[in-house]
Amino acid sequence: MTCSQCEGIENQFDEESVREEILFYEKDGADKTTMWLVEAIKEHGIRDAELLDIGGGIGAIQHELINQGVTSAVHVDGSAAYIAGAEKMAKQRGLENNIEWLHGNYVDLDAKLKSFDVVTLDRVICCYDDMQALVSKSSKKARKYYGVVYPKDHWYIRIVFGIMNLFQRIRKDPFRAFVHPTQLVEDQIKAAGLEKIFFRQTFLWQVALFAK
């Protein structure tokens, strides 16, 4: 991930946007696509599992899975505001002893991390310019399951993201959103010895769970 994209992530997911997301979660719960991924993971069994949640945001996946089979989690995020918000929420729920928070670029931190039973990337691939490095490295960390939520690879989605990025350029904001080819994403995952066992989609997002 380029330094400009790192800066863009910090700007895009700042304290104000994180506060709004926390309020939404506390009122309405996790997004539909997040819950599809959570339920798929739970259905396939996660007893005494360790979770690596990359780009975990406010920690929704962790909150939904800890005490449902997952015993501990590591949350890696490029946004300091997300890390602070997620840590605050975890403490409110009495989960602070179950979670470790790491701020930074996952690809840079990968070598310092062990493998995990479950690895999740919920709306993270679309924020990352070097998809191949991110997915290749993170999928190799998955001992059992690898779950992703990312944009569908269709022309109309590319137009939507192109318009979004145009406004970012006009605002001189370095953050960019990416629609990476689905086949290339899945090729990286399959190269780690994982096969797709769950798939569901909305107009914009695709949700997939892979297993060893």
C-alpha positions in Angstrom: 0.0 0.0 0.0 1.4 3.4 -1.0 2.1 6.0 1.6 -0.5 8.3 0.0 -3.2 5.5 0.4 -2.1 5.1 4.1 -2.7 8.8 4.6 -6.0 8.6 2.7 -7.2 5.8 5.0 -6.4 7.9 8.1 -8.3 10.8 6.5 -11.3 8.7 5.3 -11.8 6.8 8.5 -11.3 9.6 11.1 -12.8 10.1 14.5 -16.0 11.6 13.3 -16.8 8.8 10.8 -15.9 6.2 13.4 -18.3 7.8 15.9 -21.1 7.7 13.4 -20.3 4.0 12.6 -20.4 3.1 16.3 -23.7 4.8 16.8 -25.1 2.9 13.8 -23.8 -0.4 15.1 -25.2 0.2 18.6 -28.6 1.0 17.1 -28.9 -1.4 14.2 -26.1 -3.9 14.6 -23.6 -5.0 11.9 -24.2 -4.5 8.2 -26.0 -7.3 6.4 -23.0 -8.5 4.5 -20.9 -8.6 7.7 -23.6 -10.7 9.3 -23.7 -13.1 6.3 -20.0 -13.7 6.8 -20.3 -14.0 10.5 -23.1 -16.6 10.3 -21.3 -18.6 7.6 -18.2 -18.8 9.9 -20.3 -19.8 12.9 -22.2 -22.4 10.9 -18.9 -24.2 9.9 -17.6 -24.4 13.5 -15.2 -22.1 15.4 -14.8 -23.8 18.7 -11.7 -22.4 20.6 -10.7 -20.5 17.4 -8.2 -17.6 17.1 -9.3 -14.8 14.8 -7.2 -12.4 12.7 -9.5 -9.5 11.7 -7.7 -7.3 9.1 -9.2 -3.9 8.7 -11.6 -4.7 11.5 -13.0 -1.2 11.7 -15.0 -0.8 14.9 -14.6 -4.5 15.7 -18.0 -5.8 14.6 -16.8 -9.2 13.5 -14.9 -9.7 16.8 -17.9 -8.7 18.9 -20.1 -11.1 17.0 -17.7 -14.1 17.2 -16.0 -13.8 20.6 -17.8 -16.0 23.1 -19.5 -17.8 20.1 -16.5 -20.0 19.6 -13.7 -17.5 19.0 -11.6 -17.1 22.2 -9.1 -14.4 21.0 -8.6 -12.0 18.2 -6.0 -9.8 16.7 -7.3 -6.6 15.0 -5.1 -4.9 12.5 -6.2 -1.6 11.0 -4.6 1.3 9.1 -6.8 3.8 10.8 -5.8 5.0 14.2 -9.4 6.2 14.8 -10.8 2.8 14.1 -8.3 1.2 16.5 -9.2 3.7 19.3 -13.0 3.2 18.7 -12.7 -0.6 18.5 -10.7 -0.7 21.8 -13.3 1.5 23.5 -16.2 -0.6 22.4 -14.4 -3.8 23.4 -13.8 -2.4 26.9 -17.5 -1.5 27.2 -18.3 -5.1 26.4 -15.7 -6.6 28.7 -13.7 -8.1 25.8 -10.5 -6.1 26.2 -8.6 -9.2 27.5 -9.6 -11.2 24.4 -8.4 -8.7 21.7 -5.0 -7.3 20.7 -5.0 -4.2 18.5 -2.3 -3.3 16.0 -2.2 -0.1 14.0 -0.5 -0.2 10.6 -0.3 -1.6 7.1 -1.1 -5.3 7.3 1.5 -6.2 4.7 4.2 -4.6 6.7 3.0 -6.4 9.9 2.4 -9.8 8.3 5.9 -11.3 9.1 5.4 -10.6 12.8 2.1 -12.5 13.0 1.5 -16.2 13.5 -1.3 -18.2 11.7 -4.9 -18.1 12.9 -7.9 -20.4 12.6 -10.0 -17.7 11.0 -8.9 -14.7 9.0 -11.4 -12.0 7.9 -11.2 -9.0 5.6 -14.5 -7.2 5.6 -14.5 -4.4 3.0 -10.7 -4.2 3.1 -9.6 -5.4 -0.3 -11.3 -2.4 -1.9 -9.2 0.0 0.2 -5.9 -1.6 -0.8 -3.9 -0.8 -4.0 -1.6 -3.9 -3.8 -4.3 -6.5 -3.6 -2.0 -9.4 -4.5 0.4 -8.7 -1.6 -2.5 -8.3 0.8 -4.5 -11.4 -0.2 -1.5 -13.6 -0.8 0.0 -12.9 2.6 -3.2 -12.9 4.6 -4.7 -16.0 3.1 -1.5 -18.0 4.0 -2.2 -17.1 7.7 -5.6 -19.0 7.7 -5.4 -22.4 9.3 -9.1 -23.2 8.7 -11.2 -20.3 7.3 -10.7 -17.2 5.2 -13.6 -14.8 4.8 -13.9 -11.7 2.6 -16.4 -9.0 1.7 -15.3 -7.0 -1.3 -16.9 -5.3 -4.4 -18.3 -7.3 -7.3 -16.2 -7.1 -10.4 -18.7 -5.5 -12.8 -18.5 -2.6 -15.2 -21.2 -0.6 -13.4 -19.4 -1.0 -10.1 -16.2 0.3 -11.7 -18.1 3.4 -12.9 -19.4 4.0 -9.4 -16.0 3.7 -7.9 -14.5 5.8 -10.7 -16.9 8.7 -9.9 -16.1 8.3 -6.2 -12.4 8.5 -6.9 -12.9 11.6 -9.2 -14.5 13.4 -6.3 -11.6 12.4 -4.1 -9.1 13.9 -6.6 -11.1 17.1 -6.8 -11.0 17.3 -3.0 -7.3 16.5 -3.1 -7.9 13.5 -0.8 -5.4 10.7 -1.5 -7.8 7.9 -0.6 -8.8 5.7 -3.5 -11.3 2.8 -3.7 -10.5 -0.2 -5.9 -12.4 -2.9 -7.8 -10.0 -5.7 -8.1 -10.8 -8.6 -10.5 -12.6 -11.4 -8.7 -10.6 -14.1 -10.5 -7.3 -12.6 -9.5 -8.5 -12.3 -5.8 -9.7 -15.9 -5.8 -6.5 -17.1 -7.5 -4.4 -15.7 -4.6 -6.7 -17.4 -2.1 -6.8 -20.8 -3.8 -3.0 -20.7 -4.1 -3.0 -20.8 -0.3 -4.8 -24.1 -0.4 -8.3 -22.7 0.3 -11.6 -23.6 -1.5 -14.8 -21.6 -1.5 -17.5 -23.0 0.7 -19.9 -20.1 0.9 -20.9 -17.3 -1.5 -23.6 -14.6 -1.4 -23.9 -11.1 -3.0 -25.8 -7.8 -3.1 -25.9 -5.3 -5.9 -22.4 -4.0 -4.8 -20.8 -6.5 -2.5 -19.8 -10.2 -2.7 -19.3 -12.3 0.4 -17.2 -15.4 0.3 -15.9 -17.9 2.8 -13.0 -20.2 2.0 -11.8 -23.3 3.9 -8.7 -25.5 4.1 
